[in-house]
Amino acid sequence: MADELPSEYDAIVIGTGVPESILAAALARIGQGVLHIDRNDYYGSDWATFNFEGLERWLEKNKGTAEDSVGTPEAADNADNYEVGDGEYIITMPQKGETVKNLEVYSYIKETQAKSESEESGQSNQDDDQTPDQVDQEVGLTTMAETTDDMECREVFTKEDNAEETKEKGSQEEKGSVEQEGEDTGIGAENVSSMKSEPMKERDATYVKSSEDESLKTQREEGESEVTREGTNKDSDAEVKGKESCDSKAKNQVTKPQRKEWTMEDIRREWRRFNIDIAPKILFSRGSLVELLISSNISRYAEFKCVTRILTHLNGKIEQVPCSRSDVFSSKYVSMLEKRMLMKFIEFCLAYEKHESEYQEFEDKPFVEFLKTRKLTPNLQHFVQHSIAMVTDQTPTLEGLKATHHFLRSLGRYGNTPFLWPLYGSGELPQCFCRMCAVFAGIYVLRRNGKALIIDKQSKLCKGLIDTEGQRLNCRWVIMEGSYVPQQNCKPEVIGCVSRGVFFTNRSLKPGSEDQVTLLTIPPAPGQDPVKVIELNQAAYACPKGLYVVHMTCKGSKTAREDLKYAVDLLFEPAEKESPSDTTDGSAKDTEKPKVLWCMYFNQSDTSQCVDEAFTDLPENVLVTSGPGASIGFEHAVVQAKKLFEKICPGEEFLPAAPNPEDIIYVEDESEKKDVGFEEKTEAETPDSEEVKGDGVKGEEVKGDEKVKGDDEVKGDGVKDEACKVDDKSEDDDTKHKDVTGEEVKDDEALVKDQEVKGQEVESEDPACSAEVTDEGSKVTDEVKSEEAKD
């Protein structure tokens, strides 16, 4: 049983996606009591980011949607068991969302290197025919898969007492044997070719062990090369020739770049280095989310990296889009005439509102038609429509101009492109707002959901909910993500769909520097929607070095695999085809396509454009937020959060800036202040004693004619009364005092007399004259010091 929560709140927010988190932070910032819960054990809901281990758990969780569908026995116990008051009824809530479907996962690499070798060895033992693998096994061939980013080249030389003679013909010299520490065996050319033709495998180094089996000669008589055992007395010329050949081969291996052969075991070993988004999004540099992060001071919780290049697929090639002034004039793909035309159009779009007459007649017509009237070439029209405005053929002209203007305004603020990518994934952003909410007393509970909404029969308003622990939580407002809405209030036929794909590849879509973050737009195929592609690497902390993570997103009409097949075929090598880099020196050429190592496809529900139509008949104080949708940015989430905030708290400021810790001034209560320099209280002081503030005098509060007890302190230059020990700084080392406990007190008569005088003087003083008491105390102190000096 979890700890019991407080029962009264201003708002309960269910789901930790971006709009819910922004709204929770805004409410908590102005002093509202907020409870923020989520059925999952991670933040972000459908906006989350996972490492590879977390992604595998998410895949396992979302595979069995049929078994865990809404309305199962887990979703609600018998509704009659919930205790509600008179005039109330409940509406049960789903316990598992159905936002993900048609989930497919494919792996095109070996599970582990060791497993594949053992399988090959087992198969070769069972075969009757002599195959290259079997021969390799008989002569003790062992292979080692590359397990680091750069495989070290090892030079092996024969020992003096056990040399090796190599007999090769023509081109066989390039495929010669590798000598190993005085052991004399070899590999035929047919074995080398068989290793290279084997799919999904690279053999970077081969190590040969010796064998004294005399049947070797008969097995390799028909081979293209043959290694024979000889004695230790070999010609020096042959030994030098063998060493020179090995040196030359080692040198060539060092200079050639070698690509790592990944296995699933390697990927799982590096699981912490992955940050994989379920719904990847980027930020416009002058977009509403960036402005909100800055104005609210929440940007300190996150880190960002500029998207370094924008690409498009044009005329069968991937080309870089010249979107800024510097890109336009440095582009070799755009002619001089096109550069002038494009700059002129960019200047028009930046001030299009001042030239309404130029587009007024096309305001309701497609943006594509308007572009044709601006005398832009087909290439420039392609750049503007698909990579700058990022609109379809049916988008109206006014909407296309607004999109182009928004793109151009964001240029140059943080980099050469208008986009920012959040490091560690876009799932970091909802967590930033959750931190702000928690700072201002918001309560967060993961792995907790609402089982039922409590509705008032008379007002039809929601009075709160009953959570999965059976506790009743009362509130004025309930905000929930669409997957938490009771099924009876949903209209599935209205809800849209997004197709998404995540791919691990072995190289970049367009090779360049290693720290590229790429946005690519693929124009739509006939009858389909355009595909947005985001490519990330280790510079964005998305994956280990040597891998690339590619995200694909488009509006869904079929399964995700069918919707994205057109883009996958354009960008990637077929999984069954062996790429050129697998059979050559491994160097990448611009004409080569990346190869998919692992991928997943899924469809995600989209309510971003239909949230009001998809969820109906809910109480007025129950508000619903939408999921990520197919858009590439966060604009819709911010607009929706602001709209709901204004409904809940009209007239309040939306997410005002939080103070910096160094700017906070802590005001001390005057009654709790203490004067500096006072001695610590001793155990002899009574709890009721109170300080009489002055220059070194402490004692009990003086009340009328009451006498001051003998345990009063006289604080002076090293002198205390009978209730305390004498300070060690006393000039008379022989003068010693003990607590007054009936024992003998060893002090001189002068000190005793001074203490009596002090008690009489304080006795006669009025409590209001604390200043005079202080002066008298000082006089007593001076007299005591003079008497001690005389002694």
PEGI-V820490 format. One record per pair of residues at least 6 apart in sequence whose ideal C-beta (glycine too) atoms are under 6 Angstrom apart, sorted by the first residue. I is the first residue (numbers start at 1). GAP is how many residues later the second one is. D is the distance in Angstrom with one decimal. If there is no record, write none. Layout:
# PEGI-V820490
i:gap:d
I:GAP:D
I:GAP:D
This chain:
# PEGI-V820490
i:gap:d
2:467:5.3
7:466:6.0
7:467:5.8
8:466:5.3
9:24:4.7
9:26:4.8
9:466:4.4
10:22:4.2
10:23:4.5
10:466:5.5
11:16:5.4
11:21:5.9
11:23:5.4
11:466:4.3
12:23:4.8
12:463:4.6
12:466:5.3
13:7:5.2
13:11:4.5
13:23:4.6
13:466:4.7
14:23:5.7
14:466:4.0
14:470:4.9
15:23:6.0
15:30:5.0
15:466:3.2
16:22:4.6
16:27:4.7
16:28:5.9
16:29:5.5
16:414:5.7
17:28:4.2
17:30:4.8
17:464:5.5
18:29:5.3
18:412:5.0
18:619:4.3
19:606:4.2
19:618:4.5
19:621:4.9
19:622:4.7
20:461:5.9
20:605:5.4
21:409:4.0
21:412:3.9
21:413:5.1
22:411:5.1
22:619:3.9
23:456:6.0
23:618:4.7
23:621:5.6
23:622:5.9
24:10:5.3
24:12:4.9
24:413:4.5
25:408:4.2
25:411:4.2
25:412:4.3
26:619:5.0
26:628:5.6
26:629:4.6
27:7:5.2
28:6:4.7
28:409:4.3
28:412:4.1
28:414:4.2
29:411:5.5
29:626:5.8
30:622:5.3
34:408:4.3
35:408:5.0
36:406:5.8
36:408:5.1
37:408:4.8
37:411:4.7
38:408:5.3
39:410:4.0
41:405:5.5
41:406:5.1
42:6:5.6
43:387:6.0
43:388:5.0
44:383:4.3
44:386:5.2
45:436:5.8
46:53:5.4
46:233:5.9
46:581:5.0
46:582:5.7
47:232:5.3
47:380:5.8
47:383:5.7
47:581:5.6
48:230:5.4
48:379:4.6
49:226:5.3
49:228:5.1
49:376:3.1
49:378:2.9
50:8:5.8
50:226:5.4
51:220:5.4
51:221:5.7
51:223:5.0
52:219:4.0
52:222:4.2
53:218:4.4
55:221:5.2
62:38:4.6
62:41:5.6
65:33:6.0
68:28:4.6
70:24:3.8
70:417:5.1
74:21:5.2
75:19:5.4
75:20:4.3
76:16:3.8
79:11:5.7
79:13:5.8
82:8:5.5
82:370:5.8
82:384:5.5
84:6:6.0
84:370:5.8
87:370:4.9
88:366:5.6
89:366:5.5
90:362:4.0
90:364:5.8
91:362:4.7
91:395:4.9
92:360:5.0
93:357:5.0
93:391:5.9
93:393:5.6
95:354:5.9
97:386:3.1
99:384:5.1
99:505:5.8
99:506:4.4
100:502:5.3
100:504:5.8
101:502:5.2
102:457:4.5
102:458:5.9
102:501:4.6
103:499:4.5
104:457:5.7
104:497:4.6
105:495:4.6
106:493:5.3
107:491:5.0
108:467:4.3
108:488:5.9
108:489:5.8
109:153:5.6
109:154:5.7
109:488:4.9
110:6:4.8
110:153:4.9
111:153:4.9
112:151:5.5
112:153:4.1
113:32:3.8
113:150:5.5
120:13:5.7
121:16:5.8
124:9:4.4
124:10:4.0
124:13:5.2
127:7:6.0
132:58:5.9
132:59:4.4
132:62:4.3
139:46:5.1
139:72:5.0
140:69:3.4
140:71:5.7
142:65:5.4
143:60:5.5
145:116:5.7
146:58:5.1
146:114:5.5
146:115:5.7
149:396:6.0
149:397:5.7
151:53:4.8
151:107:5.3
153:97:5.3
153:100:4.1
153:101:4.9
155:95:4.5
156:23:5.2
156:24:5.2
158:6:5.0
158:21:5.1
159:23:4.1
161:71:5.0
162:20:4.0
163:71:4.3
163:76:5.5
164:15:5.2
164:20:4.7
165:65:5.3
165:69:6.0
165:73:5.5
166:10:5.6
166:76:5.8
167:59:5.8
168:8:5.5
168:57:5.3
172:17:5.6
172:52:5.6
172:53:4.8
175:14:4.9
175:17:4.7
177:9:3.5
177:10:5.7
177:50:5.5
178:28:5.5
180:27:5.5
180:28:5.4
183:26:5.7
183:27:3.4
184:26:5.7
184:45:5.3
185:23:4.7
185:25:5.4
185:26:5.7
186:41:3.1
188:32:5.7
188:35:3.6
188:37:5.3
189:35:3.8
189:36:5.4
195:8:4.8
196:387:5.6
199:379:6.0
202:59:4.6
204:54:5.8
220:6:5.3
256:329:4.3
257:329:5.3
257:330:5.7
258:328:5.1
259:322:5.8
259:327:4.6
260:286:5.1
262:335:5.6
270:274:4.4
273:271:4.4
274:269:5.5
275:149:5.0
275:150:4.2
275:266:5.7
275:267:5.2
277:148:4.9
277:149:5.4
279:349:3.6
280:146:5.7
280:254:5.3
280:271:4.4
281:145:4.5
281:352:6.0
281:353:5.5
282:137:4.6
282:139:5.6
283:6:5.5
283:7:5.4
283:137:4.4
284:126:4.6
284:134:5.7
284:349:5.8
285:125:4.0
285:128:4.0
285:129:5.2
285:133:5.2
286:123:5.1
286:124:4.4
288:347:5.6
288:350:4.3
289:345:4.3
289:349:5.2
293:6:4.0
296:359:4.2
296:361:5.8
297:360:4.7
297:361:4.7
298:134:5.2
298:138:5.4
301:131:4.0
301:134:5.5
302:120:5.8
302:126:5.6
302:130:5.1
303:120:4.3
304:116:4.4
304:118:5.6
305:116:5.2
305:118:5.7
305:212:5.9
305:235:5.8
306:108:5.4
306:109:3.3
307:110:4.8
307:112:3.8
307:114:5.7
307:210:4.9
307:212:5.3
308:208:5.0
308:209:5.3
309:11:5.8
309:209:5.5
310:11:4.5
310:13:5.8
310:77:5.6
310:107:5.7
310:209:5.1
311:7:5.3
311:9:5.7
311:209:4.3
312:7:5.9
312:9:5.4
312:74:5.7
312:75:4.7
312:209:5.4
313:209:5.0
314:68:5.7
318:192:5.0
319:14:5.7
321:62:5.2
321:66:4.2
322:6:4.4
322:9:4.1
322:12:5.8
323:65:6.0
324:87:5.2
324:92:5.5
328:11:5.3
328:14:5.7
338:39:5.6
338:42:5.7
341:35:6.0
342:38:5.4
345:29:5.6
349:55:4.6
349:56:5.4
349:59:5.9
350:58:5.5
352:49:4.9
359:38:5.7
362:8:4.3
362:35:4.3
363:34:5.7
363:35:5.0
364:32:5.9
365:32:5.7
367:24:5.7
367:28:5.0
367:30:4.9
367:33:3.0
368:25:5.3
370:27:4.4
371:10:4.8
386:135:4.7
386:137:5.3
387:134:5.2
388:16:5.7
388:19:5.1
389:11:5.0
389:14:4.3
389:15:4.5
391:9:5.0
391:12:5.8
407:11:5.5
410:8:3.2
411:7:5.0
421:96:5.1
421:119:5.8
422:6:5.2
422:7:5.8
423:118:5.5
424:117:5.2
438:6:6.0
448:19:5.7
448:20:5.6
449:19:5.1
450:15:4.1
450:17:5.6
451:15:5.1
451:17:5.6
452:14:4.9
453:9:5.3
453:12:5.2
454:9:4.8
454:10:5.0
455:7:5.8
456:7:5.4
460:159:5.8
461:158:5.1
461:160:5.3
462:16:5.3
462:157:4.4
462:159:5.4
462:160:5.0
464:9:5.2
464:10:3.9
464:11:5.1
465:8:5.7
466:6:5.5
477:144:5.1
477:171:5.6
478:144:4.8
479:144:4.8
481:144:5.3
482:125:4.8
482:142:5.7
485:130:5.0
485:139:5.9
489:126:5.6
489:128:5.4
489:129:5.4
491:123:5.4
494:116:5.2
494:119:5.0
494:120:4.6
495:110:5.4
495:112:5.6
495:119:5.1
496:110:3.8
497:59:3.6
497:106:5.2
497:109:5.8
498:58:5.4
498:106:4.7
498:108:4.8
498:132:4.6
499:55:5.3
499:57:3.9
499:61:3.9
499:64:3.9
499:65:5.9
499:104:5.7
500:53:5.4
500:60:6.0
500:102:5.8
500:104:6.0
501:51:4.1
501:63:4.8
501:100:5.0
502:49:5.9
502:98:5.2
503:47:4.3
503:93:5.3
503:96:4.5
504:43:5.6
504:93:4.7
504:94:4.3
505:43:4.7
505:45:5.9
505:89:3.8
505:91:5.9
506:89:5.1
507:81:5.5
507:87:4.8
508:40:5.7
509:26:5.6
511:77:5.4
515:24:3.7
517:23:5.4
518:17:4.1
519:15:5.9
520:13:3.9
521:9:6.0
522:9:4.3
522:45:4.9
523:7:5.9
524:6:4.6
525:41:4.6
529:25:4.9
529:26:4.4
531:21:5.6
531:23:4.6
531:36:4.3
532:21:4.9
532:100:5.4
533:19:5.5
534:17:4.5
535:13:5.9
535:15:5.0
536:6:3.7
536:13:4.8
537:11:5.2
538:7:4.6
542:7:4.6
543:6:4.9
552:12:5.2
552:15:5.9
554:9:5.7
555:75:5.1
556:7:5.6
556:47:5.2
560:41:3.9
560:42:5.6
560:43:5.1
561:40:4.4
572:21:5.7
572:22:5.6
572:24:5.2
573:6:5.2
573:20:4.6
573:22:4.7
575:21:5.8
579:16:5.0
580:12:5.9
605:22:5.9
606:23:5.0
607:7:5.1
607:19:4.3
607:20:5.7
608:18:4.5
608:21:3.1
608:28:5.3
611:13:5.8
611:15:4.4
615:9:4.7
623:21:5.3
642:12:5.7
645:9:5.5
682:42:5.6
684:27:5.8
684:39:4.5
689:11:5.1
690:11:4.6
691:7:5.6
692:7:5.4
692:78:5.5
694:76:5.8
694:80:2.8
695:79:4.7
695:83:5.8
696:19:4.2
696:20:5.4
697:76:6.0
697:77:5.4
697:80:3.9
698:15:4.4
698:17:5.7
699:9:5.7
699:13:3.8
702:65:4.3
707:56:5.3
708:54:4.9
708:55:5.8
710:12:6.0
711:12:3.7
712:9:5.8
713:7:5.9
713:8:5.4
714:7:5.2
714:44:5.6
714:63:5.8
716:65:3.1
718:9:3.9
718:11:4.2
718:12:5.7
719:65:5.5
722:18:4.8
726:11:4.6
731:57:5.9
732:56:5.7
732:59:5.9
736:10:5.3
737:10:5.6
750:37:4.1
754:30:4.8
758:22:4.8
761:15:5.0
765:8:5.1
